[in-house]
Amino acid sequence: MAAPEEQELSQAQTEKLLQFQDLTGLESMDQCRRTLEQHNWNIEAAVQDRLNEQEGVPSVFNPPPARPLQVNTGDHRVYSYIVSRPQPRGLLGWSYYLIMLPFRFTYYTLMDIFRFALRFIRPDPRGRVTDPVGDVVSFMHSFEEKYGRSHPVFYQGTYSQALNDAKRELRYLLVYLHGEDHQDTDEFCRNTLCSEEVVTFVNTRMLFWACSTSRAEGYRVSQALRENTYPFLAMIMLKDRKMTVVGRLEGVIQPEDLINQLNFIMEANQTYLMSERLEREERNQTQVLRQQQDEAYQASLRADQEKDRKKKEEQEQRRQEEEAARQTRLAEERRQRTLVEEKERKSECLPPEPPQADPDCLEIMFKLPNDTRVKRRFLFSQSLA
């Protein structure tokens, strides 16, 4: 059985189809037709949706709910809250919108083509980060010059340093990307970011890092976070042992809404943060216990080593004493042997002792230092020299 043929278009629908293709630049006629059919052949709504897709903002004809956070379909763990610009109202508003639509489309198309061509001629200088801290400090100074000093405390460091500190301290990190050329930036900074309640809330609950996307460090972070529009805020925390984006807030948000959305994100992820804290405490306790065990082992090892050292010293001292005694004994033996040899040598030099009855002999008595007396007989003819 053959497939049913598509319904033929009327002359008005054909004209809208060709007009839509001219405005959007789509080459596929089937895609143009499907888009128009999805919008009931409302060419204004279809063109607006197509422009929104190119600009990365939600459709004004199908806006997201105003209050609750929406779960990002790309990652169910990331919450996204997007505030779109109000749609045109009334005949005058729609007339102005439709008149400006071709100019806007032409402008954005030409700008995209110009940027694309410029990349081949001159690479984007923001692609090379040479002084990330300088980029952040420079943005802080320019922000304070324009909006004053009443603002959340800026983290004075690189994005990587802010991530590391938030991870180490187990705190939320709120990242703000500043689009200098965006039409909603001034309103958001003056009325929301610098409001007293937002400043107090952010300063007491989280770290706050901000930078302009016109600077290399901010541009690098924007490439990582892939924002759709400005103003852009991202909530980051330690989750599953890695720093994770758990919330994205885009568009002009009023102070009360911003605080509510941040509270919602924090409450939704509080269990993860508590789990990380408990796990870190367990690791710290285990580390402390292991350190104490290591210290006790090292103390015991040092005590054993000290005992061994003292034992070796005592053994060495005894050996030295024994060696000294042995040397003394040997010296005394040598001395005694020398005396004996000397006595024998001198005895051999003495003349033979005459008998006691010999009338020509003389008996001489020697008193030694030890009070002993030695008697010896000599002949008168023998010399005493």
Sequence and secondary structure as in RCSB ss.txt:
>XXXX:A:sequence
MAAPEEQELSQAQTEKLLQFQDLTGLESMDQCRRTLEQHNWNIEAAVQDRLNEQEGVPSVFNPPPARPLQVNTGD
HRVYSYIVSRPQPRGLLGWSYYLIMLPFRFTYYTLMDIFRFALRFIRPDPRGRVTDPVGDVVSFMHSFEEKYGRS
HPVFYQGTYSQALNDAKRELRYLLVYLHGEDHQDTDEFCRNTLCSEEVVTFVNTRMLFWACSTSRAEGYRVSQAL
RENTYPFLAMIMLKDRKMTVVGRLEGVIQPEDLINQLNFIMEANQTYLMSERLEREERNQTQVLRQQQDEAYQAS
LRADQEKDRKKKEEQEQRRQEEEAARQTRLAEERRQRTLVEEKERKSECLPPEPPQADPDCLEIMFKLPNDTRVK
RRFLFSQSLA
>XXXX:A:secstr
          HHHHHHHHHHHHHH    HHHHHHHHHHTTT HHHHHHHHHHHHHT   SSS   SSS EE TT 
TT EEEE       HHHHHHHHHHHHHHHHHHHHHHHHHHHHHHHHS  GGGS S HHHHHHHHHHHHHHHH S 
S     S HHHHHHHHHHHT EEEEEEE TT TTHHHHIIIIITSHHHHHHHHHHEEEEEEETTSHHHHHHHHHH
T  SSSEEEEEEEETTEEEEEEEEES   HHHHHHHHHHHHHHTHHHHHHHHHHHHHHHHHHHHHHHHHHHHHHH
HHHHHHHHHHHHHHHHHHHHHHHHHHHHHHHHHHHHHHHHHHHHHHHHHS     TT TTEEEEEEE TTS EEE
EEEETTS   
